[in-house]
Amino acid sequence: MNSTSLAQLSNFLVYGALIVLALAMAAFAIDLGVGTGRRRAAEAAARRDHQARVAATAGSASGGVSVIERPAVDIEVDERWARIGVSLSVLAFLLLVGAVLTRGFSAGRPPWGNMYEFSVAGATAAMGVWLFLTRRRREVRELGLLVVVTVLLILGVAVVVLYTESAQLVPALKSYWLWIHVTAAIIASGIFTVGSVASMLFLVADRYERRLAAGQSGGRAAWLDSLAQRLPTADVLDRTAYQTIAFAFPLWFFAIVAGAIWAEGAWGRYWGWDPKETWAFITLVIYAAYLHARSTAGWRGRPAAIIALVGFSAFLFSYIGVNIFFFGFHSYSGV
Amino acid sequence: MPTDVVDPMKTDEPVQPPSLGFFGSLRWAWRQLTSMRTALFLLFLLAVAAIPGSVVPQRGVAPLRVGQYFVDHPTLAPILDKFSLFDVYAAPWFAAIYLLLVVSLAGCILPRCIRYAKVLGARPPATPRNLSRLPVHRELTVSQAPDAVLDAAVKALKGNGFRVDRHASGDSVAAEKGYLHEFGNLVFHVALFIILIGVAWGALFGWHGTVVVIEGEGFSNVLTQYDDFAPGRRFDPGMLPPFSFTLDSFNATYVTDGPRRGQPDSYRADVTYRTGPDSPDVKATISVNEPLVIDGAKVYLLGNGYAPRFTVRDGNGTVVFQGPVASLPQDPLFTSKTAVKAPDAQPEQLGFNVTVTPTAPKVVDPLTGPRSLFPEDNNPRVYLGAWAGNLGLDNGTPQNVYELDTSQMKQIGLKDLAPGETWKLPNGRGSITFDGLAEFGNFQVAYDPGRFVALLGAVAAIVGVMGSLLIKRRRVWVRASADSEGRTLVEVGGLARTEATGLPAEIDRIIAQTQGEEQV
């Protein structure tokens, strides 16, 4: 196969992944309705009853502290849709890996030389990270819908807006540091993506649990409550977010340091406040604030999750915004 | 610092306003500054303060664009300048934020280092009375004697890397693991200081400059040879190592077909250098991503361009100019512009505006002027505008070498030349010969003595933060007591001092190992 047909194959694999991901999205949506989500909803109902009982007894005694527990509920659950969703996700992941590899072979270099390639690789990394986490903890599977939607969005933007023909690199990018610096950045971005999905869902679950504790329900955004009932507890989501971000943070730091070493060899200085450098630094500082907030009274939970999402916005801006709005050394977008 | 170890930065209660006089106020201010909330606030401030530097052009990064900004926004620019917004990262207010952060960090880290040094030698804390109140709690009844159970527990815990203390009272064992968590945490934060020291060292004693060197010409590392030079705060011209180099040849290759036609493929500068006036000549190659290191200074290839060679004769036939002139590229295909100035020409000074096309078009578009078709010198051609009069070089103000000041001159003709061709100027004013096209390299020479310190700090920071975020600190206690039926009640309690999800599973594993030991 020659370079052009390999690039063509890579494109087809991306389109294939888009279709499979759309199917996975449908499977996870159904699972939320009639599968795992149904059990979660039943658990939530049982928890509400439990809450009411605790409140009743505590009310007669001393007001007491209400502890949110999750009573076990014994209902038959149809997990078929969740499994179908995961299987389709694995298939999509493999297609994406194939797309990245064929693109790399087509150009004869690491396949992350422009924004299209970085986005496809980043989406692949996010899928891989999420699938890996589902092996370690079951509840993570329930992030599936939002992870798949996010990855679909990234790929959609990549295909429609960022697409560039497979081609050679400019001389400045021909260095083994491309492997080190950009690979670290791609993996970190995949992990940050999964962490942000967990943070977002945490906010939904946390809102629900706080309303529940305060005895509120219904209202304008009742659908958020019904979504929250079908999710893992806020605590689990919070921990998932923390663990992913705590893992990605050193990796991001490493990506920046590797970039600095490369810059020292290519541009004659290791740090020069180029817009890309500046925004990578801002992202790092905000995620550092997140890690500190997690261990500071009054900042745990909701504020920390919001900081994590601000950090992800800064990351997105350092990735996309900088190339579009600013002039700088990192102008390899190909757009 | 993401940790739950007893921590002065984590006071949950609001800080009371001071009523203790001067020293009380000082202590109060110190506690405020070193509190985690302040650190968080300063981190946000630092993130926000870094933003304008990416929006407004910076003198240190793109001085030309700063100049353009002043032209485009004549009212706004001086105001921005007043707030140092063109030098954000050297601005006093930016320094104030990171210095406060550094002080806050020091105030937090130093006491913790001392406390950590003490904890290192300490025994795990005594067993709490009520193990059932701990986050992880297990109870089981076994047939072995309490002492045997505790012996087995000590062995299992030690086997899992715990520091174990068998209490004198005899009925329990205390164990702790993950001391490296706090160590990593401290290393990370101390490493940030090291990075800062490296950066500061480079800013004080480092220097960098750029210079254009044309093929066949040389460069000596003295201040006057640089086109542009940025010294550190403690720079002294005596610090420049006395090396020199000659650019023997410059080679650039470009993509010849496909959608990226004309884009650069590789650059290479072949040079001969010597480390001092009496040192031997050494041949070397400089390319993008591969600088040449001479005496600790690094020579980088930043860019390239073309330098047409001319011979200019005046009305008397005297050679008044001979040699190459570097030209400024105007587009990616190296349509370039420059000027030739012959102040000694008689009867009047001569000047030429020059447009260079390394690959000339067949027909010149009258709207755009001559445009190169390809960046390589396949079919070089120069387009000349000749001027006579006063070049304006004597009035003391520095002139742009790439442009002609034609305010006191009049145009005497237009002509384009291929290499080797000569143009006889009208009215016997002389002639100009286009002798050929040379290439030039734009080099940056940089010396940063702090970069190894900064790199050391960065590596230590990465190792430290990994230790801090991936190592979990946790404590386990085991208590064994005989019950009324002659069996032994074993209680196990666990407490994670950091974010640790694996503790329940770990405790179950240790219990299983303990029981395994007993059966042997």
Interface residues (C-beta under 8 A of the other chain):
Chain A: E165 A167 Q168 V170 P171 A172 K174 S175 W177 R239 Y242 Q243 A246 F247 F249 P250 F253 F254 V257 A260 I261 W262 E264 G265 A266 W267 G268 R269 Y270 W271 G272 W273 D274 P275 T278 W279 F281 I282 V285 I286 A288 A289 L291 H292 A293 R294 S295 T296 A297 G298 W299 A314 V322 F326 F327 G328
Chain B: M1 P2 T3 D4 D7 M9 K10 T11 D12 M36 R37 A39 L40 L43 F44 L46 A47 A50 I51 G53 S54 V55 P57 Q58 G60 V61 A62 R65 V88 Y89 V199 H208 V255 G258 P259 R260 Q263 P264 D265 S266 Y267 S287 V288 N289 E290 P291 K298 Y300 L302 Q444 A446 D448 R451 A454 L455 A458 V459 A461 I462 V465 M466 L469 L470 E499 T501
